[in-house]
Structures are given as structure tokens and as C-alpha cells.
Amino acid sequence: MDLHLKPRQFSGQLYKYTNVMKGWQYRYFTVDGSAGLLHYYLCEGEKPEGTVPRGSVHLAGAVICPSDEDSKTFTVNCASGDMLKLRAADARARQEWVNGLRAVAESHTKAISATSPPLPPREHLAVLDAMGNAKLQLQNTEQADSLLGRTLDSAGSTFINDQNLLLLKATSAASLHCLWQCYNILQRNQHQQARTGFVIDDD
């Protein structure tokens, strides 16, 4: 791993998950510790002084989590709602990135929470509206899962031992349970942010 550590600054190459069609793409990442920003470029040679990065995210309020799917992948979940799924060269490199990003995120989160006013009413209402929409979608999904379960249960002995159908039913229920847990975590975080009154600049 090409990870260059400086006081609150580091850089290196990581795989970035783009989408289902493009999959994993190699990108060059730099962290500006003083500004609390994570930038990425197409490649290391693309980064002369003054070059605009392909993408940037604020690390203040971000949650950096190692993935359970393997020993190399981790995610950067930003307070703005942006999420980067990244993959390092190996487990050690992943841990170095996670530790470094967490240190920068924690530093800037504390600074913002100590100096910034609470969210303005407009932004606060937008957050509440988004949470309400998410809850509505989950409730609709819960109804669809319940209908699926009832349909399979009433199908009779013809499908009762079909392993694919049983797997479908179990996966649907487990996925819904996971989504509700995620929603509850977001709701707790939103309440905590409202109490501490920190605001994220995500332009």
C-alpha cells in the first residue's frame, strides 16, 4: 500500500466501488487533515497542484466502518448522506486507512459541535421529512413482506419444501429486519445531532 503519512495528511491508492455495472475502480485518494476533506482522483499522476479532484467528501460527522464481507473493504458514511465503499490492498492497509480517517473525522466533528449553532429550521425540517419518508417506505416493505409470507404459507404442500422459496422468505424477513435496525440507528443519530447542535458543511 502506498500510504504516505504526514501530520493529519495521508494519501494512497484504493479501489472504489462505483456501481453494479462498473464495479470496482482504482482511484488515488488524498486526505486534507486541516480541512477535513477526503479527495479522490483517477490516478496519482492526475493530481498536480490546482487540479480539481474527481470527488470530495467532508469527514466531519462521518462514520468509518470496516466491512464484514472481507478483510480489505471499508465504508465512509458521511453526514451529508454520501457513502464511499472502498477496498485497500490488505487488512493492515485497511486498518491504517480506517484509523487515519477516524482521527480526522473525530477532530473535525468535535470542532464543529463546539462552535456551530443548531441546524436552521429549514434544514431540520428537511431531515425530519426524509426520516418520515424512509419510515413510510419501510412500512410499505413490511406489508409486502407480510403478503409474501402469507402467500407462501397458503400455497400448500406443493411449495412447502421448495428450498428456493424458503430461502426467499427467510432472506426477505432478514433484510427487512436489517433495514429497520438501520433506520433506528439513523433516528438515534438524528436525535443526538439535534441535541448537540452540530451542522455539517457539505458543499
N, C-alpha and C positions, 0 to 999 in steps of 0.2 A: 504494500500500500504506500502510495506517495503522499504521506501526510506531513506537512511542514508546520510545526508548532511555533508560534510566536506569542508574545503577550496578548491573549484574548483574540488571536487571529490564527487561522489554520486553513489549509486547502488540500485538495486531493481529488482523485477520480473515483466516481461511484456509478453504479448502474441506477437509472431512474425508471420506474415503471410508468409508461405513458398511457396506454390503453390496451384493450384486448387485441386490436388489430396490429399495433406497433410493438407491443410487449415492452421488453427492457431495452433501454437506450443508454449508451455510455455517455456520461457528462462529466465536466470538470467543475467542482464546487469550491467556493471560497466563502469564508465566514469573516465578516467585518464585526469584530467584537465590540468596538467602540460604538458602532451604530446599531448593533443587534440585528444584523441582516445576514441572511443566507442567500448567496447568489449562485447561479449555475450558468455554464457556457457550453457550447457544442464540444469544444475541446480546449486543452490548456493553451495551445497556440493562438486561440481566438481572443485571449484576454490581454491585449495591450492596454496601456493606460488610456482611460477615456472611453473604452468600448462599453456599450450598453449590454448588460447580460441578457441571456435568453429568458431568464426568470429570476425573481427575487421574492423572498418572504420575510416578514418580521418574526423574530423569535420571541419577543416579549409575549408572555402568556402561553407560549407553545408547550405542548406535551410531547416528549420524545420517548418512544417506546420500542424496545426490541421485539421482533415478531416471534411468535411461537412456531411459525411454519418451517424455519430453519435457523442456523446459527449466524447467518450473514445479513439478513434483512431487518430493517427497522423503519419506523414511520415518524414523520414530523407533522404533528397535528397542530396547526396554527390557530390562534384565537380568532383570526379573520374567517375561519372555516376552510381555508386551503389545507390540503393534505398531500404530502410528498411520501411516496413509498420508495425507499432506497435500499440498495444492496452493496455491501462492502466486499472486499476481496476474501476476508476470512473472519472468524469470530473475534480475534484480537483487534482487527481494524474496526469492526463494528463497535466494540466496546469503547475504543478511543473516540470515535465519532459521537457516540451517544453521550459519553462523559463531557466532551468538549461543548457540544450543543446544549446540553442541560445546564452547564455552568453559565453560558452566555444568556440563555433563556431566563434562568433564575435571577441573574443580576439585573436584567432589564425589567423583568416583572416587578421586582421589589422597588426599583426606582420609579416606575410608573404608578404603582399603588400608593407610594408615599407622597407623590407630588400632583397627581391628576385629580380633577373633580369627578363626581359621579357621571355616569352616562347621561347625556341630554335626553329629555323626554322622547324625542323623535326616535333616536336610536334604541332606547329602552323598549318602546312600543314595537319597533321592528323585530327585536329579539323575541318578545312575547308572542308576536304574531307568527313568527317562524316556528316557535316551540308548539304553538297551538295547531299549526298545520301538520307538523310531524306527528303529534298525538292523534290527529284525525286519521292520517294515513295508516298509522299502526292499528287503530281500532278497526278500520276497514279491512286491513290484512288479517286481523284476528277473526273477523266474521268469515272471511274467505277460508281461513284455515279450519274453522269450525265446520263450515259447509263441506269441505273436503273430507274431514273425518267422518261426518255423518253419512256422506255418500259412499265411502269405502266400507263403513260398518253395515250399511244396508244392502251392499252388493251381493251378500250371501256367500255361500261356501265356494262359489266359483273362483272368487278372487281372494278369499281369506288367507290363503297360504302363498299368494304371489309375493315373492321376495322383493321385487321392484316396487310394488305398491306399498308394501310395509315400510320399505326404505324411504319412499316418497313421503309417507305420512309422518314418520319419525323426523326426517330432515326438515319438513315444514314446521313442525312443532318446536324443534330445537332452534331453528332460525328465528322464529317469532320470539321465543324466549330471549335470545341474544339481543334482538333489536330493542325489546323493552328494557333490558338491562342498560343498553347504550343510551336510550332515551332518559332513563332515570339518572345516569351519570351526568348527562348534559344538563338536566334540570337542576341537579345539585350544584354543578359548577356555575350555572347562571345565577342561582340564588346567592352563592358565595361572592360572585363578582358584584352583584348588586349591593351586598353588604359592605364589601371592601372599597367599592367605588373606583376601580381602575378601568381606564379606557385604552383601547389599542388603536394606534395609528397604522392603518393598513393601506396607505396609498401607494 
